[in-house]
Amino acid sequence: MYTEVDGNKTFYSTGSGKHRSDATGVVFIHGAGMDHTVWVMPARHFARHGFNVVAPDLPGHGRSVGDALASVDAMADWICSLLQALGMSQAIIVGHSLGSLIALNLAARHPEYASRLALLGTSTPMPVADSLLNAARDNSHAAIDMANTWSHSRFGQIGGNEVPGMWMTVGGERLLERAAEGVFFADLNACNEFVNGAELALEVQCPSLVIIGCQDMMTTPISSRQVVAAIPDSRSIELERCGHSMLSEKPDAVLNALKSIIQD
């Protein structure tokens, strides 16, 4: 589906569902260099269970037009503008990695839009290694190689997958390769410069869930647990043998965790 946000053509997936005026909304926000396709399984599940699903491509990502936004603040404001364009006054906000920072920022700065919050693979702050940031700035494939390797658990790196026929590391590589030039760097830089997340976490008042990969090398479990401790009404679910790419490594476990905050 397409709509217009800030003058630009914007794509969002509905999970193949139809929006109803009386249904609860769920917004899924993707991570750096990615797009709405990472949310196919949960988007389709919740759409089929009566929710109004919105899984957008951020500006400059996937099928959405416009330049990639430079800051987490701007991205959170953009999500609010998207909700306004769709006539949605409130929703459950779900975000992975960079998307988790956007979701946290939105819930803290625009609490009227967030009824509940789910953060996957999160930390505050979310610093990016100089080697990764510099490679992304140069549009070097080494940035994709580093991010893709560090995002998977040891089990994921040797090819294990709960979904037959899927190759996680190559799938992750192809997804990042689709990003337009400069987009991956803009996203990583926004993560790196988002320094007030710990303070914003204290401002979140809606019920919140943090989903943690126990082998996450990008946003370590220790850092994720600090987010749990900072948000007043928060709990966590930890996934064994799971890295940062939890949506592909542990799709069923992630879906079950999301059910506990969305369908509860």
N, C-alpha and C positions, 0 to 999 in steps of 0.2 A: 504494500500500500504506500501511497505517496501523500504528503501534505507539504505545506510551505511553512518554514520557520525562519524568521529574520530575513525574509526575502529569497531564501534558497530552497530549491526542491529537496525534500527530505524523505528518505525511505524508512519505513518501519514494518517489521513483521508482526502479524497478529496471531502467529501460531496456527494459521489456517482457520481461525475462529472469526465469528462476527460479533462486533461490539454491541452491547445492550446498555441502555441508559441506566438500568438498575443494578448492573453487575459491578463487582469490585475490580479495580484496575491493578495490574502488576506490570512494572517497568523493569526490563532487563538491560543493564548497561555493560557493554563489552570492554575488554581490556585494550592495552596499547597495540596499535597496528592491526587490530582485528576488526570484526564486524558482527552483525546480528546472527550469523550462522553458528556461532559457538553455542547459542541458546536453543537450537532446534528442538532438542528433546524436552526440556522443561517448558518451553513456550507452547509446544503442541499439547503437552499434558494439561497445563493449567487452562488453556483455551478450551479443551474438551471437557473440563470440569467447571465451566461456566464463568471463568474470569475474562475480563477485558485485557488481553495481552498486548503490550507495546515493547518490541525489541528493536530499537532504532539503530541505524548506522549513524555514528557521530559525523559531524561535518567533515568532508574530505575522505571519509571512509566508505568502503563498499559502494552502495548505489546513491549515497547522499552527496549533493553538490555543496561547494563552498570550501574555504580554506580550513585546515585543521586548527582548532582553537588552541591558544597558547597556555592557558592556565586551567587548573581544576575549578577555580571560582567561575570562570567563563563557561565551562562545560556544565556545571551544576545549574547556572542560570539558563543555559540553553535547554536543558531537560525541562525546566519549569515552563519555558516558552513553548516547547513541544506539547506539554500537557495542556496548556492554555489553547493551543491550536486544535487539539483534539477534543476540547470541551470537558476535560477531566480535572476535577477540583482536588482530587487526592488519590493516592495509589500506594501500594506496597512497593518499595524501591529495593531492587536487587542489583548488586554490582560485583564484578570480578576484577581484581588487580587494580589498574587505573580506574575501572568502573566502580570499585569499592570506595575509592577516595571521592569520586563524584557523588556517589550515593550518600556517604557520610557528610560531605559538605552540604548537600541539599537538605538533608534531615536536620542539620544544625542551623543553617542560615535561612531555610525556608520550611520551617516545621509544619506549616499548614498543608503542605503537599504530601507529607510522608506519614502514613498510618502505621506502617511497620517497616523494618529495615533488615536486610540480609547482606552480609559482607563476606565475600569469598576471596581467599588469598590476599589478606589485607595487612597493612602495618602503617603506623603513623609515627615518624615520617616514613617515606618510602624512597630511600636514597638509591640512586642508580650508579653502578660501578663506572668509573671513568673510562675504562676500556670499552664498555658497552655503549656509553653515551657518545664517545668520540667516533666509534665505528658507525653508529647510526647517523651522526652528523655528516660523515663522509659518504653516506649511502652505500656503505660497504656491506657485502653479504656476510661478513664476519659478525655483524651485529645480530643478524638472524640466527646464525649458527650458535652464538653464545647464548642468546635468550632462549632458544629452543632447547638447547642442552640443559641449561640450568633450570628450566621450567618443568622437567620431567624427573620423576623419581628414578632410582636405580632400576626398579622393575620396569618402568616405562621405557627406559633407554635401551633395554635389551629386547624390546618388541612386544612385551606382554600387553594384551588388550582384552577387556571383558566383552567387546563387541567383535564377533568374528569378521575377518576380512578387512579390518581397519589397522593402519600402521600409524601409530600416534605421532612419532617424531617427524615422519615425512609429511603427515597431514598438517602438523603445526608449522613446518617449514613452508609448505605451499601457501598456507593462509597468510603468513607474514609477507611472502613474496608478492602477493596481490596488492599490497598497500602502495599507494602512490608515493613518488619520491618526496622525502621530507616529512611524511606523516609519522613514521615510526619515531624519528627523532623528536618531533614536536610533542608526541605523547610521553615519551620517556623523560624529556626535559620538564614537562608539566608535573610528572611524578616527583622528580628530583627537587623541584622548587616548591613543592607543597610542604611547608614547614610548620604549619599551625594546626595540623590534624589532631594532635593530642588535646589541645585546648578545645577544639570544636567537638571532639568526642564527648566531653563533659556536658555539652549543651544538648545532646540528643536525648529526647524524652520519650520517644516511641519504643515499644518492645522491639528488641534487636537480637539477631542471631549472627554469630561469626563462625564460618566453616573453615576449618584449619586442616591443611595437609601436613601430616607428621613428618614428611620428607621434603617439605617445601624449602628450596634453596634461594628463592627470590624474595619471599616474605616469610621469614622463619617463624616457626611455631612460637618461640619466645616473644617475638614482636607482635604476633597476632593476639596472644594472650594478654598483652598489655592493652590492646584495644578493648578487649572484653572487659578488663578491669576498669577502664576509663568510662565506658558508657553506663549510665546509671541502671537501666533496665535491660541487661544483656546476659546472654548465655552463649555457650559454644558447643560445637560438635566437632570432634577430631576424627580424621579419616586415616587409618593405618595404611602403610605402603602407598602413599599418595603424595605427589608433588604439587607444584603450582598449577599445572595444567589439569586441575581436578575435574573439569567438565568432560574431558576425554578419558582420563585415567580411571575415574570412579563415577561414571554417569548415574548409575542406579543409587549409589550412596548419596550423591549430591542431591538428586531428586527427592529422595526420602527425607533428607535434612530440610530441604526447602518446603516440603509438605508440612513440616512441623511448625513453621512460622507463617506460611501462607494460608494453609487450610485449617489451622488449629482453631 
